[in-house]
Amino acid sequence: MSSGQRRPLRRFLGFFCLLTLVTLALAVLGWPPTRRLAGEGSLRAMLAGIAVSFAASIGGGLPILVAERRRGSAAIRDSLASLAARLLLVLAGALYVLLLGAVAKAPFLIWVAISYLLLLPIDVGYVVRGGPAGGSHADER
C-alpha cells in the first residue's frame, strides 16, 4: 500500500480516535449529573444515547473514507451525503433503541441530543479538512 493510499486511512483513524476520546469524556463527565438528576437507571440510557451518536458519526465518516479521491461536485455531494447519513443513522438508531424500550426515554433522548451536538464539529472538521472537498489533494495542486 503506497503512502497515498494510506493517507485516507490515517485521517479516518485520527477521526475515529478523536471521536472515541470525546465520547469517553462525555460519558465520564456526564455520569455524576445524570445519576444525581435522573437516578441509577438513567446511566444505561446515557450510555445508549452516547453510543448511538458515536456509531452514527463513524457511519457518517465512512463515505468520506470511501470517496477520498473524488474532486469537484462529486466530492461536495459525498461530503453532504456523509453528514446526511450521520443524521439518518442517529435518527434510526434512536428510534430503534426507543422501540426496544430497554432504557429510560428522557435521559436517552437528552444524551442523544447532547452527544450529537458535541460530536458534530468533529464530523464537520473531518468532512471539511480530511474529506474529499477539503485538504486531501492540497499537496497535489
C-alpha positions, 0 to 999 in steps of 0.5 A, a space after each residue: 500500500 503506497 503512502 497515498 493510499 494510506 493517507 485516507 486511512 490515517 485521517 479516518 483513524 485520527 477521526 475515529 480516535 478523536 471521536 472515541 476520546 470525546 465520547 469517553 469524556 462525555 460519558 465520564 463527565 456526564 455520569 455524576 449529573 445524570 445519576 444525581 438528576 435522573 437516578 441509577 437507571 438513567 446511566 444505561 440510557 446515557 450510555 445508549 444515547 452516547 453510543 448511538 451518536 458515536 456509531 452514527 458519526 463513524 457511519 457518517 465518516 465512512 463515505 468520506 473514507 470511501 470517496 477520498 479521491 473524488 474532486 469537484 461536485 462529486 466530492 461536495 455531494 459525498 461530503 453532504 451525503 456523509 453528514 446526511 447519513 450521520 443524521 439518518 443513522 442517529 435518527 434510526 438508531 434512536 428510534 430503534 433503541 426507543 422501540 426496544 424500550 430497554 432504557 429510560 426515554 428522557 435521559 436517552 433522548 437528552 444524551 442523544 441530543 447532547 452527544 450529537 451536538 458535541 460530536 458534530 464539529 468533529 464530523 464537520 472538521 473531518 468532512 471539511 479538512 480530511 474529506 474529499 472537498 477539503 485538504 486531501 489533494 492540497 499537496 497535489 495542486 
